Amino acid sequence: MYIQPSSDHWNGRVDSHTDPLSFRLHQQVKLDTPSSLSTASKGQKIFGLIGFSCDEGVRRNQGRLGAAKAPNLLKQALAKLPWHLSTSTTVVDVGTIQCEEDQLEKAQSELGQAATVLYRKGITPIILGGGHETFYGHYLGARNYLGPDETLGIINIDAHFDMRPYDETTSSGTMFKQILDADSKSSYLCVGIQQQGNTKALFETAKKYHVQHISEEEVTSELALSLGRIDDFINQHDKIILTLCTDVISAAYAPGVSAPSPFGLHPKTVRDLIRHIVAKEKVLSFDVSEVNPVVDENNKTVTLAAQLINESLIHFHE
């Protein structure tokens, strides 16, 4: 299921071959595998970009397929962006986990194992999904790294709770219920939740599981108060992992998703949320999910997602 990184994804305009101030990401990114990477030294910041090429969870959730194509296209869009990171920062493409046929659980496990290797080496995983089932693998890696006792806060910027029943099968709509059912040391905050995207039953499930949520309306009208609530949540936990489902963004800016949101958040608001959250020292990692190039319009969603990923790199623990 593991595919090694390829230089084919990292090319673009070259303004200078010698002036670092003119470099773009494709001129700076390294290629390596999780197992062969060296441990980060003190004061060094290393990001490991790992793709998760998977549609199986979306298929099971009866969504629009195509997100499996996103990781490579996100890397290609990132490649063209200007390099604004410090000289002590390294970005490494560490390859992609590809879900084969219907083997979702195996692929999620492999993603978790790869993320754990990165954590243990002091490397920050930045995971490029894939459907939102990507997050369950992300979670497995973080929990395995932390062990059973540390409290883990999950922040999901999303229009949906993704807490459906999984009696018959898991999917891209069940991950957070799976986690909360099995892990009493984890808790969940969903930011950008939309009434139109969730049944009353899902709101009741969220209440039963003591899920905190901030609605799209609250984020839009009272961003400062929303950031304060996010800070309170972060302060209650030992570590935090962050996930972005791009269907939280208005369909005018992000049409290439499984479930478009006409009343979604403005991209600048999502950028503010990401900047604020990743700056916190407790944040371990970040993933972007549900980018679907197959139904995108002029690469709007891929381009936007790549820029949000780059924002996370620039502002991580700043």
C-alpha positions in Angstrom: 0.0 0.0 0.0 3.0 2.3 0.4 4.1 4.4 -2.7 7.5 6.1 -2.5 7.6 9.8 -3.2 8.3 11.0 -6.7 10.1 14.1 -8.0 7.4 14.2 -10.8 5.1 16.0 -8.4 7.6 18.7 -7.5 8.3 21.0 -10.4 7.4 24.5 -11.4 8.6 28.0 -12.2 12.2 28.8 -11.3 13.0 32.5 -10.7 16.5 31.8 -9.5 18.7 28.8 -9.0 20.9 30.5 -6.4 18.9 33.1 -4.5 16.9 31.4 -1.6 14.6 34.4 -1.4 13.3 33.5 -4.9 12.8 29.8 -4.2 9.5 28.0 -4.4 8.5 24.8 -2.6 9.6 22.5 -5.4 13.1 23.8 -5.1 13.3 23.1 -1.3 11.3 19.9 -0.7 13.2 16.7 0.0 12.1 13.2 -0.8 12.5 10.3 1.7 10.7 7.5 3.4 9.5 7.6 7.0 11.8 4.8 8.1 15.0 6.3 6.6 14.5 9.9 7.8 16.9 11.1 10.5 15.5 12.3 13.8 15.1 16.1 14.0 17.8 17.9 16.0 17.1 20.5 18.6 15.8 23.7 17.1 15.1 22.0 13.8 11.5 21.9 12.4 10.7 19.1 9.9 7.4 18.5 8.2 6.6 15.1 6.7 4.0 15.4 3.9 2.3 12.0 3.6 -0.5 11.3 1.1 -3.5 9.0 1.8 -5.0 8.0 -1.6 -8.4 6.6 -0.6 -12.1 6.8 -1.6 -13.3 3.7 0.1 -14.8 5.5 3.1 -16.6 8.0 0.9 -17.9 5.1 -1.2 -19.3 3.4 1.9 -20.8 6.8 2.9 -22.5 7.1 -0.5 -20.6 10.2 -1.4 -19.0 11.5 -4.6 -15.8 9.6 -5.5 -12.6 11.2 -6.5 -10.7 12.2 -3.4 -8.2 9.4 -3.9 -6.7 11.5 -6.7 -6.1 14.5 -4.4 -2.7 13.8 -2.7 -0.6 14.0 -5.9 -2.4 17.0 -7.2 -2.1 18.8 -3.9 1.7 18.1 -4.0 1.8 19.6 -7.5 -0.1 22.7 -6.4 2.1 23.1 -3.3 5.2 22.8 -5.5 4.5 26.1 -7.3 4.0 28.1 -4.1 6.7 30.5 -2.8 8.9 29.3 0.0 8.4 31.4 3.1 9.8 29.1 5.8 12.8 29.6 7.9 16.3 28.2 7.1 15.9 25.8 10.0 12.8 24.2 8.5 12.7 21.2 6.2 9.8 19.9 4.2 9.9 16.2 3.2 7.6 14.3 0.9 7.5 10.9 2.5 5.2 9.2 0.0 1.7 8.0 -0.1 -0.4 5.2 1.5 -2.8 3.9 -1.2 -6.0 2.0 -0.2 -6.3 -1.1 -2.4 -9.8 -2.1 -3.3 -12.0 -2.2 -0.2 -9.2 -2.6 2.4 -9.9 0.7 4.2 -9.0 -0.5 7.7 -5.7 -1.9 6.6 -4.9 1.4 4.8 -5.8 3.4 7.9 -3.6 1.2 10.0 -0.7 1.7 7.7 -1.2 5.5 7.7 -1.2 5.4 11.5 2.0 3.4 11.5 3.7 5.9 9.2 2.5 8.8 11.3 3.8 7.2 14.5 7.3 6.8 12.9 7.3 10.5 12.1 6.2 11.6 15.5 8.9 9.5 17.2 11.5 11.2 15.1 10.3 14.7 16.0 8.8 15.2 12.6 5.4 16.8 12.2 3.0 14.8 9.9 1.0 16.9 7.4 -1.4 14.4 5.9 -3.0 14.9 2.4 -6.2 13.0 2.0 -8.2 11.3 0.7 -11.7 11.1 2.0 -12.3 12.1 5.6 -11.7 8.5 6.6 -8.1 9.8 6.4 -8.6 11.1 9.9 -9.0 7.7 11.5 -5.5 6.7 10.4 -4.2 10.1 11.5 -5.8 9.5 15.0 -4.3 6.0 15.2 -0.8 7.3 14.7 -1.2 10.0 17.3 -2.7 7.7 19.9 -0.1 5.1 19.4 2.6 7.7 19.7 1.1 9.2 22.9 0.2 6.0 24.6 -3.1 5.4 26.5 -2.8 7.9 29.3 -2.4 11.4 27.7 -5.5 13.3 26.9 -5.9 14.0 23.2 -8.1 16.8 21.9 -9.5 16.4 18.4 -10.3 19.6 16.5 -12.3 19.1 13.3 -13.0 22.1 11.0 -16.1 20.6 9.3 -19.7 21.1 8.3 -20.5 17.6 9.6 -20.1 15.7 12.9 -19.2 12.5 11.1 -20.7 10.4 13.9 -23.0 8.0 12.1 -23.6 4.5 13.4 -21.1 1.9 12.1 -23.0 -1.3 13.0 -22.8 -2.5 9.4 -19.6 -0.8 8.3 -17.2 2.1 9.0 -17.0 5.0 6.5 -16.0 8.6 6.1 -19.0 9.5 8.2 -18.2 7.4 11.3 -14.7 8.1 12.5 -15.3 10.4 15.4 -17.9 8.0 16.9 -15.5 5.1 16.5 -12.8 7.1 18.4 -15.0 8.2 21.2 -16.5 4.8 21.7 -13.1 3.3 22.2 -11.0 6.1 23.8 -12.0 7.7 27.0 -8.9 10.0 26.9 -9.9 11.7 23.7 -12.5 14.4 23.2 -13.9 16.2 20.2 -14.6 19.8 19.1 -16.2 20.4 15.7 -15.9 23.9 14.3 -18.1 25.2 11.4 -21.0 22.7 12.0 -24.0 23.3 9.8 -27.6 22.5 10.7 -28.3 21.7 7.1 -25.6 19.1 7.0 -26.6 17.1 10.1 -29.9 15.4 11.1 -31.4 16.0 14.6 -30.2 12.5 15.5 -26.6 13.5 14.8 -27.0 16.5 17.0 -28.4 14.2 19.7 -25.5 11.8 19.3 -23.0 14.7 19.6 -24.8 15.8 22.8 -24.7 12.2 24.2 -20.9 12.0 23.6 -20.3 15.5 25.1 -19.0 16.8 21.8 -18.3 20.5 21.8 -19.3 22.3 18.6 -19.2 25.8 17.1 -21.7 26.5 14.3 -20.9 28.1 11.0 -23.0 31.1 12.0 -21.0 31.5 15.3 -17.7 31.3 13.6 -18.8 33.8 10.9 -20.3 36.4 13.2 -18.1 36.0 16.3 -14.7 34.7 15.3 -12.9 36.2 18.3 -15.3 34.4 20.7 -15.0 31.2 18.7 -11.2 31.4 18.9 -11.5 31.8 22.7 -13.6 28.6 22.9 -11.0 26.8 20.8 -8.3 28.0 23.2 -10.3 26.7 26.2 -10.6 23.3 24.5 -6.9 23.2 23.7 -6.0 24.1 27.3 -8.0 21.1 28.6 -5.8 18.5 26.8 -2.2 17.3 26.7 -2.0 17.2 22.9 -4.1 18.3 19.9 -4.6 17.0 16.4 -6.3 19.1 13.7 -8.2 18.0 10.7 -9.9 20.1 7.9 -12.7 18.7 5.9 -12.8 21.1 2.9 -16.6 20.7 2.6 -16.8 23.2 5.5 -15.8 25.9 2.9 -18.4 27.7 0.8 -19.0 25.8 -2.4 -18.3 29.1 -4.3 -14.7 28.6 -3.3 -14.5 24.8 -2.8 -16.8 23.1 -5.3 -14.5 20.0 -5.6 -15.7 18.2 -2.5 -17.9 15.2 -1.8 -20.7 17.2 -0.2 -20.6 20.9 -1.3 -21.8 23.5 1.3 -23.6 26.6 -0.2 -23.5 28.2 3.3 -20.0 27.2 4.1 -17.2 29.3 5.7 -15.2 31.9 3.7 -11.7 30.7 3.0 -10.2 33.6 4.9 -12.1 32.5 8.0 -10.7 29.0 7.6 -7.2 30.4 7.1 -7.6 32.4 10.4 -8.7 29.2 12.2 -5.8 27.2 10.9 -3.2 29.9 11.6 -4.5 30.3 15.2 -4.7 26.6 16.0 -1.4 25.3 14.5 0.5 28.1 16.3 -0.2 26.3 19.6 2.6 24.2 21.0 0.3 21.3 21.9 -0.7 20.7 18.3 0.9 17.5 16.9 -0.2 17.4 13.3 -2.7 18.4 10.6 -4.6 16.7 7.8 -6.6 18.1 4.9 -9.4 15.8 3.6 -12.2 15.6 1.1 -10.6 17.5 -1.8 -12.1 15.9 -4.9 -10.3 16.8 -8.1 -12.8 14.8 -10.3 -15.6 17.3 -9.5 -13.5 20.4 -9.1 -13.9 23.6 -11.1 -10.7 25.0 -12.7 -8.7 23.5 -9.8 -10.3 25.9 -7.4 -10.4 23.5 -4.5 -7.0 21.9 -5.1 -5.4 25.4 -5.3 -7.2 26.6 -2.1 -6.4 23.4 -0.1 -2.7 23.7 -1.1 -2.5 27.3 0.0 -4.2 26.3 3.4 -1.6 23.6 3.8 1.1 26.1 3.1 -0.4 28.4 5.7 -0.1 25.6 8.2 3.5 25.1 7.4 4.3 28.8 7.8 2.4 29.2 11.1 3.0 25.9 12.9 4.2 26.6 16.4 5.3 30.1 15.3 
